[in-house]
């Protein structure tokens, strides 16, 4: 029982995997936000691409 108690103390004090876990959780949040606002993001990007194409068509080369 004493070995298990020492093992559990060491396990909870060990923070070596904490950074990786935080990055994974952050990635999950970002991916879920992209999935939620997918249509809004697509429409905004397509509008900006359309504006860029219109602007490029108006450039006069001399």
PyMOL Python script that loads the backbone (N, CA, C, O; Angstrom):
from pymol import cmd

cmd.read_pdbstr("""\
ATOM      1  N   UNK A   1       0.824  -1.196   0.000  1.00  0.00           N
ATOM      2  CA  UNK A   1       0.000   0.000   0.000  1.00  0.00           C
ATOM      3  C   UNK A   1       0.870   1.262   0.000  1.00  0.00           C
ATOM      4  O   UNK A   1       0.522   2.270  -0.615  1.00  0.00           O
ATOM      5  N   UNK A   2       1.997   1.187   0.695  1.00  0.00           N
ATOM      6  CA  UNK A   2       2.885   2.341   0.765  1.00  0.00           C
ATOM      7  C   UNK A   2       3.488   2.651  -0.607  1.00  0.00           C
ATOM      8  O   UNK A   2       3.673   3.811  -0.975  1.00  0.00           O
ATOM      9  N   UNK A   3       3.791   1.583  -1.355  1.00  0.00           N
ATOM     10  CA  UNK A   3       4.342   1.781  -2.702  1.00  0.00           C
ATOM     11  C   UNK A   3       3.334   2.489  -3.605  1.00  0.00           C
ATOM     12  O   UNK A   3       3.695   3.377  -4.378  1.00  0.00           O
ATOM     13  N   UNK A   4       2.075   2.089  -3.498  1.00  0.00           N
ATOM     14  CA  UNK A   4       1.036   2.727  -4.315  1.00  0.00           C
ATOM     15  C   UNK A   4       0.878   4.194  -3.932  1.00  0.00           C
ATOM     16  O   UNK A   4       0.689   5.049  -4.798  1.00  0.00           O
ATOM     17  N   UNK A   5       0.955   4.481  -2.645  1.00  0.00           N
ATOM     18  CA  UNK A   5       0.822   5.860  -2.179  1.00  0.00           C
ATOM     19  C   UNK A   5       1.963   6.719  -2.715  1.00  0.00           C
ATOM     20  O   UNK A   5       1.735   7.840  -3.171  1.00  0.00           O
ATOM     21  N   UNK A   6       3.193   6.199  -2.664  1.00  0.00           N
ATOM     22  CA  UNK A   6       4.340   6.934  -3.204  1.00  0.00           C
ATOM     23  C   UNK A   6       4.228   7.096  -4.720  1.00  0.00           C
ATOM     24  O   UNK A   6       4.556   8.149  -5.267  1.00  0.00           O
ATOM     25  N   UNK A   7       3.761   6.037  -5.391  1.00  0.00           N
ATOM     26  CA  UNK A   7       3.600   6.101  -6.841  1.00  0.00           C
ATOM     27  C   UNK A   7       2.566   7.157  -7.223  1.00  0.00           C
ATOM     28  O   UNK A   7       2.779   7.923  -8.163  1.00  0.00           O
ATOM     29  N   UNK A   8       1.444   7.202  -6.494  1.00  0.00           N
ATOM     30  CA  UNK A   8       0.399   8.164  -6.823  1.00  0.00           C
ATOM     31  C   UNK A   8       0.861   9.589  -6.554  1.00  0.00           C
ATOM     32  O   UNK A   8       0.495  10.502  -7.294  1.00  0.00           O
ATOM     33  N   UNK A   9       1.654   9.796  -5.513  1.00  0.00           N
ATOM     34  CA  UNK A   9       2.186  11.139  -5.250  1.00  0.00           C
ATOM     35  C   UNK A   9       3.103  11.584  -6.380  1.00  0.00           C
ATOM     36  O   UNK A   9       3.022  12.720  -6.848  1.00  0.00           O
ATOM     37  N   UNK A  10       3.978  10.680  -6.813  1.00  0.00           N
ATOM     38  CA  UNK A  10       4.893  11.016  -7.905  1.00  0.00           C
ATOM     39  C   UNK A  10       4.131  11.268  -9.199  1.00  0.00           C
ATOM     40  O   UNK A  10       4.496  12.148  -9.978  1.00  0.00           O
ATOM     41  N   UNK A  11       3.077  10.497  -9.425  1.00  0.00           N
ATOM     42  CA  UNK A  11       2.297  10.643 -10.653  1.00  0.00           C
ATOM     43  C   UNK A  11       1.609  11.998 -10.712  1.00  0.00           C
ATOM     44  O   UNK A  11       1.593  12.637 -11.765  1.00  0.00           O
ATOM     45  N   UNK A  12       1.043  12.446  -9.600  1.00  0.00           N
ATOM     46  CA  UNK A  12       0.347  13.725  -9.595  1.00  0.00           C
ATOM     47  C   UNK A  12       1.305  14.908  -9.601  1.00  0.00           C
ATOM     48  O   UNK A  12       0.927  15.995 -10.038  1.00  0.00           O
ATOM     49  N   UNK A  13       2.533  14.726  -9.127  1.00  0.00           N
ATOM     50  CA  UNK A  13       3.517  15.807  -9.158  1.00  0.00           C
ATOM     51  C   UNK A  13       4.193  15.919 -10.518  1.00  0.00           C
ATOM     52  O   UNK A  13       4.728  16.977 -10.852  1.00  0.00           O
ATOM     53  N   UNK A  14       4.181  14.858 -11.303  1.00  0.00           N
ATOM     54  CA  UNK A  14       4.829  14.851 -12.607  1.00  0.00           C
ATOM     55  C   UNK A  14       4.010  15.704 -13.574  1.00  0.00           C
ATOM     56  O   UNK A  14       2.828  15.443 -13.795  1.00  0.00           O
ATOM     57  N   UNK A  15       4.645  16.720 -14.144  1.00  0.00           N
ATOM     58  CA  UNK A  15       3.941  17.623 -15.060  1.00  0.00           C
ATOM     59  C   UNK A  15       4.568  17.606 -16.450  1.00  0.00           C
ATOM     60  O   UNK A  15       4.371  18.548 -17.218  1.00  0.00           O
ATOM     61  N   UNK A  16       5.306  16.575 -16.789  1.00  0.00           N
ATOM     62  CA  UNK A  16       5.998  16.544 -18.071  1.00  0.00           C
ATOM     63  C   UNK A  16       5.038  16.470 -19.257  1.00  0.00           C
ATOM     64  O   UNK A  16       5.350  17.003 -20.323  1.00  0.00           O
ATOM     65  N   UNK A  17       3.889  15.832 -19.105  1.00  0.00           N
ATOM     66  CA  UNK A  17       2.931  15.732 -20.196  1.00  0.00           C
ATOM     67  C   UNK A  17       1.906  16.838 -20.203  1.00  0.00           C
ATOM     68  O   UNK A  17       1.005  16.850 -21.042  1.00  0.00           O
ATOM     69  N   UNK A  18       2.031  17.759 -19.287  1.00  0.00           N
ATOM     70  CA  UNK A  18       1.029  18.817 -19.170  1.00  0.00           C
ATOM     71  C   UNK A  18       1.020  19.729 -20.397  1.00  0.00           C
ATOM     72  O   UNK A  18      -0.054  20.112 -20.860  1.00  0.00           O
ATOM     73  N   UNK A  19       2.174  20.082 -20.928  1.00  0.00           N
ATOM     74  CA  UNK A  19       2.241  20.965 -22.088  1.00  0.00           C
ATOM     75  C   UNK A  19       1.590  20.346 -23.312  1.00  0.00           C
ATOM     76  O   UNK A  19       0.867  21.025 -24.041  1.00  0.00           O
ATOM     77  N   UNK A  20       1.839  19.068 -23.542  1.00  0.00           N
ATOM     78  CA  UNK A  20       1.246  18.390 -24.690  1.00  0.00           C
ATOM     79  C   UNK A  20      -0.273  18.338 -24.561  1.00  0.00           C
ATOM     80  O   UNK A  20      -0.996  18.525 -25.539  1.00  0.00           O
ATOM     81  N   UNK A  21      -0.744  18.084 -23.358  1.00  0.00           N
ATOM     82  CA  UNK A  21      -2.189  18.030 -23.128  1.00  0.00           C
ATOM     83  C   UNK A  21      -2.831  19.385 -23.401  1.00  0.00           C
ATOM     84  O   UNK A  21      -3.910  19.456 -23.989  1.00  0.00           O
ATOM     85  N   UNK A  22      -2.175  20.452 -22.976  1.00  0.00           N
ATOM     86  CA  UNK A  22      -2.717  21.791 -23.213  1.00  0.00           C
ATOM     87  C   UNK A  22      -2.768  22.100 -24.701  1.00  0.00           C
ATOM     88  O   UNK A  22      -3.737  22.693 -25.175  1.00  0.00           O
ATOM     89  N   UNK A  23      -1.733  21.706 -25.448  1.00  0.00           N
ATOM     90  CA  UNK A  23      -1.739  21.938 -26.890  1.00  0.00           C
ATOM     91  C   UNK A  23      -2.845  21.141 -27.571  1.00  0.00           C
ATOM     92  O   UNK A  23      -3.492  21.645 -28.489  1.00  0.00           O
ATOM     93  N   UNK A  24      -3.065  19.926 -27.142  1.00  0.00           N
ATOM     94  CA  UNK A  24      -4.126  19.105 -27.728  1.00  0.00           C
ATOM     95  C   UNK A  24      -5.490  19.726 -27.451  1.00  0.00           C
ATOM     96  O   UNK A  24      -6.333  19.790 -28.346  1.00  0.00           O
ATOM     97  N   UNK A  25      -5.715  20.183 -26.222  1.00  0.00           N
ATOM     98  CA  UNK A  25      -6.995  20.812 -25.897  1.00  0.00           C
ATOM     99  C   UNK A  25      -7.195  22.097 -26.685  1.00  0.00           C
ATOM    100  O   UNK A  25      -8.306  22.379 -27.135  1.00  0.00           O
ATOM    101  N   UNK A  26      -6.137  22.878 -26.859  1.00  0.00           N
ATOM    102  CA  UNK A  26      -6.230  24.098 -27.654  1.00  0.00           C
ATOM    103  C   UNK A  26      -6.553  23.778 -29.105  1.00  0.00           C
ATOM    104  O   UNK A  26      -7.359  24.468 -29.729  1.00  0.00           O
ATOM    105  N   UNK A  27      -5.938  22.747 -29.641  1.00  0.00           N
ATOM    106  CA  UNK A  27      -6.212  22.326 -31.011  1.00  0.00           C
ATOM    107  C   UNK A  27      -7.661  21.878 -31.167  1.00  0.00           C
ATOM    108  O   UNK A  27      -8.301  22.182 -32.174  1.00  0.00           O
ATOM    109  N   UNK A  28      -8.178  21.160 -30.180  1.00  0.00           N
ATOM    110  CA  UNK A  28      -9.573  20.718 -30.220  1.00  0.00           C
ATOM    111  C   UNK A  28     -10.512  21.915 -30.226  1.00  0.00           C
ATOM    112  O   UNK A  28     -11.508  21.915 -30.949  1.00  0.00           O
ATOM    113  N   UNK A  29     -10.206  22.936 -29.430  1.00  0.00           N
ATOM    114  CA  UNK A  29     -11.053  24.132 -29.381  1.00  0.00           C
ATOM    115  C   UNK A  29     -11.024  24.864 -30.726  1.00  0.00           C
ATOM    116  O   UNK A  29     -12.067  25.284 -31.229  1.00  0.00           O
ATOM    117  N   UNK A  30      -9.840  25.014 -31.302  1.00  0.00           N
ATOM    118  CA  UNK A  30      -9.720  25.727 -32.586  1.00  0.00           C
ATOM    119  C   UNK A  30     -10.451  24.974 -33.688  1.00  0.00           C
ATOM    120  O   UNK A  30     -11.170  25.585 -34.478  1.00  0.00           O
ATOM    121  N   UNK A  31     -10.279  23.665 -33.753  1.00  0.00           N
ATOM    122  CA  UNK A  31     -10.949  22.867 -34.786  1.00  0.00           C
ATOM    123  C   UNK A  31     -12.460  22.928 -34.615  1.00  0.00           C
ATOM    124  O   UNK A  31     -13.189  23.022 -35.602  1.00  0.00           O
ATOM    125  N   UNK A  32     -12.937  22.875 -33.388  1.00  0.00           N
ATOM    126  CA  UNK A  32     -14.381  22.936 -33.176  1.00  0.00           C
ATOM    127  C   UNK A  32     -14.939  24.300 -33.557  1.00  0.00           C
ATOM    128  O   UNK A  32     -16.039  24.378 -34.105  1.00  0.00           O
ATOM    129  N   UNK A  33     -14.209  25.376 -33.279  1.00  0.00           N
ATOM    130  CA  UNK A  33     -14.666  26.705 -33.694  1.00  0.00           C
ATOM    131  C   UNK A  33     -14.706  26.827 -35.211  1.00  0.00           C
ATOM    132  O   UNK A  33     -15.633  27.420 -35.761  1.00  0.00           O
ATOM    133  N   UNK A  34     -13.714  26.273 -35.885  1.00  0.00           N
ATOM    134  CA  UNK A  34     -13.706  26.305 -37.354  1.00  0.00           C
ATOM    135  C   UNK A  34     -14.890  25.522 -37.902  1.00  0.00           C
ATOM    136  O   UNK A  34     -15.524  25.943 -38.869  1.00  0.00           O
ATOM    137  N   UNK A  35     -15.188  24.386 -37.287  1.00  0.00           N
ATOM    138  CA  UNK A  35     -16.319  23.590 -37.759  1.00  0.00           C
ATOM    139  C   UNK A  35     -17.644  24.303 -37.510  1.00  0.00           C
ATOM    140  O   UNK A  35     -18.559  24.217 -38.330  1.00  0.00           O
ATOM    141  N   UNK A  36     -17.753  25.007 -36.385  1.00  0.00           N
ATOM    142  CA  UNK A  36     -18.996  25.724 -36.074  1.00  0.00           C
ATOM    143  C   UNK A  36     -19.215  26.883 -37.050  1.00  0.00           C
ATOM    144  O   UNK A  36     -20.327  27.093 -37.535  1.00  0.00           O
ATOM    145  N   UNK A  37     -18.143  27.637 -37.336  1.00  0.00           N
ATOM    146  CA  UNK A  37     -18.271  28.826 -38.181  1.00  0.00           C
ATOM    147  C   UNK A  37     -17.767  28.588 -39.601  1.00  0.00           C
ATOM    148  O   UNK A  37     -17.298  29.520 -40.255  1.00  0.00           O
ATOM    149  N   UNK A  38     -17.859  27.355 -40.082  1.00  0.00           N
ATOM    150  CA  UNK A  38     -17.328  26.986 -41.389  1.00  0.00           C
ATOM    151  C   UNK A  38     -17.958  27.808 -42.519  1.00  0.00           C
ATOM    152  O   UNK A  38     -17.242  28.322 -43.379  1.00  0.00           O
ATOM    153  N   UNK A  39     -19.268  27.934 -42.525  1.00  0.00           N
ATOM    154  CA  UNK A  39     -19.934  28.659 -43.614  1.00  0.00           C
ATOM    155  C   UNK A  39     -19.592  30.139 -43.579  1.00  0.00           C
ATOM    156  O   UNK A  39     -19.400  30.751 -44.630  1.00  0.00           O
ATOM    157  N   UNK A  40     -19.514  30.725 -42.390  1.00  0.00           N
ATOM    158  CA  UNK A  40     -19.152  32.137 -42.278  1.00  0.00           C
ATOM    159  C   UNK A  40     -17.730  32.388 -42.767  1.00  0.00           C
ATOM    160  O   UNK A  40     -17.466  33.380 -43.447  1.00  0.00           O
ATOM    161  N   UNK A  41     -16.820  31.489 -42.419  1.00  0.00           N
ATOM    162  CA  UNK A  41     -15.430  31.620 -42.849  1.00  0.00           C
ATOM    163  C   UNK A  41     -15.323  31.476 -44.363  1.00  0.00           C
ATOM    164  O   UNK A  41     -14.607  32.237 -45.012  1.00  0.00           O
ATOM    165  N   UNK A  42     -16.034  30.500 -44.926  1.00  0.00           N
ATOM    166  CA  UNK A  42     -15.988  30.297 -46.374  1.00  0.00           C
ATOM    167  C   UNK A  42     -16.541  31.498 -47.123  1.00  0.00           C
ATOM    168  O   UNK A  42     -15.974  31.907 -48.136  1.00  0.00           O
ATOM    169  N   UNK A  43     -17.635  32.070 -46.641  1.00  0.00           N
ATOM    170  CA  UNK A  43     -18.213  33.217 -47.336  1.00  0.00           C
ATOM    171  C   UNK A  43     -17.313  34.437 -47.228  1.00  0.00           C
ATOM    172  O   UNK A  43     -17.187  35.192 -48.192  1.00  0.00           O
ATOM    173  N   UNK A  44     -16.685  34.648 -46.079  1.00  0.00           N
ATOM    174  CA  UNK A  44     -15.785  35.791 -45.917  1.00  0.00           C
ATOM    175  C   UNK A  44     -14.567  35.652 -46.821  1.00  0.00           C
ATOM    176  O   UNK A  44     -14.136  36.627 -47.438  1.00  0.00           O
ATOM    177  N   UNK A  45     -14.012  34.451 -46.903  1.00  0.00           N
ATOM    178  CA  UNK A  45     -12.833  34.232 -47.754  1.00  0.00           C
ATOM    179  C   UNK A  45     -13.206  34.376 -49.224  1.00  0.00           C
ATOM    180  O   UNK A  45     -12.455  34.973 -49.995  1.00  0.00           O
ATOM    181  N   UNK A  46     -14.341  33.844 -49.618  1.00  0.00           N
ATOM    182  CA  UNK A  46     -14.728  33.965 -51.029  1.00  0.00           C
ATOM    183  C   UNK A  46     -15.034  35.416 -51.394  1.00  0.00           C
ATOM    184  O   UNK A  46     -14.738  35.838 -52.512  1.00  0.00           O
ATOM    185  N   UNK A  47     -15.621  36.188 -50.476  1.00  0.00           N
ATOM    186  CA  UNK A  47     -15.855  37.611 -50.735  1.00  0.00           C
ATOM    187  C   UNK A  47     -14.530  38.354 -50.928  1.00  0.00           C
ATOM    188  O   UNK A  47     -14.399  39.165 -51.845  1.00  0.00           O
ATOM    189  N   UNK A  48     -13.567  38.081 -50.080  1.00  0.00           N
ATOM    190  CA  UNK A  48     -12.266  38.758 -50.188  1.00  0.00           C
ATOM    191  C   UNK A  48     -11.543  38.348 -51.464  1.00  0.00           C
ATOM    192  O   UNK A  48     -10.884  39.180 -52.088  1.00  0.00           O
ATOM    193  N   UNK A  49     -11.650  37.096 -51.859  1.00  0.00           N
ATOM    194  CA  UNK A  49     -11.025  36.649 -53.111  1.00  0.00           C
ATOM    195  C   UNK A  49     -11.694  37.331 -54.296  1.00  0.00           C
ATOM    196  O   UNK A  49     -11.019  37.721 -55.249  1.00  0.00           O
ATOM    197  N   UNK A  50     -13.014  37.478 -54.245  1.00  0.00           N
ATOM    198  CA  UNK A  50     -13.725  38.183 -55.305  1.00  0.00           C
ATOM    199  C   UNK A  50     -13.310  39.641 -55.391  1.00  0.00           C
ATOM    200  O   UNK A  50     -13.147  40.177 -56.487  1.00  0.00           O
ATOM    201  N   UNK A  51     -13.139  40.289 -54.239  1.00  0.00           N
ATOM    202  CA  UNK A  51     -12.686  41.683 -54.235  1.00  0.00           C
ATOM    203  C   UNK A  51     -11.265  41.787 -54.797  1.00  0.00           C
ATOM    204  O   UNK A  51     -10.942  42.741 -55.504  1.00  0.00           O
ATOM    205  N   UNK A  52     -10.433  40.819 -54.485  1.00  0.00           N
ATOM    206  CA  UNK A  52      -9.069  40.822 -54.990  1.00  0.00           C
ATOM    207  C   UNK A  52      -9.055  40.652 -56.507  1.00  0.00           C
ATOM    208  O   UNK A  52      -8.288  41.317 -57.201  1.00  0.00           O
ATOM    209  N   UNK A  53      -9.901  39.763 -57.018  1.00  0.00           N
ATOM    210  CA  UNK A  53      -9.975  39.556 -58.467  1.00  0.00           C
ATOM    211  C   UNK A  53     -10.476  40.818 -59.167  1.00  0.00           C
ATOM    212  O   UNK A  53      -9.959  41.190 -60.221  1.00  0.00           O
ATOM    213  N   UNK A  54     -11.479  41.477 -58.585  1.00  0.00           N
ATOM    214  CA  UNK A  54     -11.988  42.716 -59.175  1.00  0.00           C
ATOM    215  C   UNK A  54     -10.907  43.802 -59.162  1.00  0.00           C
ATOM    216  O   UNK A  54     -10.760  44.552 -60.127  1.00  0.00           O
ATOM    217  N   UNK A  55     -10.169  43.878 -58.080  1.00  0.00           N
ATOM    218  CA  UNK A  55      -9.101  44.870 -57.977  1.00  0.00           C
ATOM    219  C   UNK A  55      -7.980  44.613 -58.973  1.00  0.00           C
ATOM    220  O   UNK A  55      -7.399  45.546 -59.525  1.00  0.00           O
ATOM    221  N   UNK A  56      -7.683  43.337 -59.195  1.00  0.00           N
ATOM    222  CA  UNK A  56      -6.630  43.010 -60.160  1.00  0.00           C
ATOM    223  C   UNK A  56      -7.070  43.324 -61.582  1.00  0.00           C
ATOM    224  O   UNK A  56      -6.245  43.656 -62.434  1.00  0.00           O
ATOM    225  N   UNK A  57      -8.353  43.221 -61.835  1.00  0.00           N
ATOM    226  CA  UNK A  57      -8.871  43.531 -63.171  1.00  0.00           C
ATOM    227  C   UNK A  57      -8.838  45.023 -63.466  1.00  0.00           C
ATOM    228  O   UNK A  57      -8.822  45.425 -64.629  1.00  0.00           O
ATOM    229  N   UNK A  58      -8.827  45.845 -62.425  1.00  0.00           N
ATOM    230  CA  UNK A  58      -8.841  47.296 -62.602  1.00  0.00           C
ATOM    231  C   UNK A  58      -7.448  47.906 -62.705  1.00  0.00           C
ATOM    232  O   UNK A  58      -7.318  49.105 -62.953  1.00  0.00           O
ATOM    233  N   UNK A  59      -6.417  47.108 -62.519  1.00  0.00           N
ATOM    234  CA  UNK A  59      -5.051  47.610 -62.594  1.00  0.00           C
ATOM    235  C   UNK A  59      -4.697  47.870 -64.046  1.00  0.00           C
ATOM    236  O   UNK A  59      -4.869  47.004 -64.904  1.00  0.00           O
ATOM    237  N   UNK A  60      -4.204  49.059 -64.311  1.00  0.00           N
ATOM    238  CA  UNK A  60      -3.802  49.433 -65.683  1.00  0.00           C
ATOM    239  C   UNK A  60      -2.288  49.330 -65.796  1.00  0.00           C
ATOM    240  O   UNK A  60      -1.553  49.976 -65.048  1.00  0.00           O
ATOM    241  N   UNK A  61      -1.836  48.523 -66.724  1.00  0.00           N
ATOM    242  CA  UNK A  61      -0.404  48.372 -66.956  1.00  0.00           C
ATOM    243  C   UNK A  61      -0.040  49.306 -68.114  1.00  0.00           C
ATOM    244  O   UNK A  61      -0.666  49.262 -69.173  1.00  0.00           O
ATOM    245  N   UNK A  62       0.977  50.151 -67.905  1.00  0.00           N
ATOM    246  CA  UNK A  62       1.358  51.099 -68.947  1.00  0.00           C
ATOM    247  C   UNK A  62       2.650  50.718 -69.574  1.00  0.00           C
ATOM    248  O   UNK A  62       3.125  51.408 -70.476  1.00  0.00           O
TER     249      UNK A  62
END
""", "prot")
cmd.dss("prot")
cmd.show_as("cartoon", "prot")
cmd.util.cbc("prot")
cmd.orient("prot")
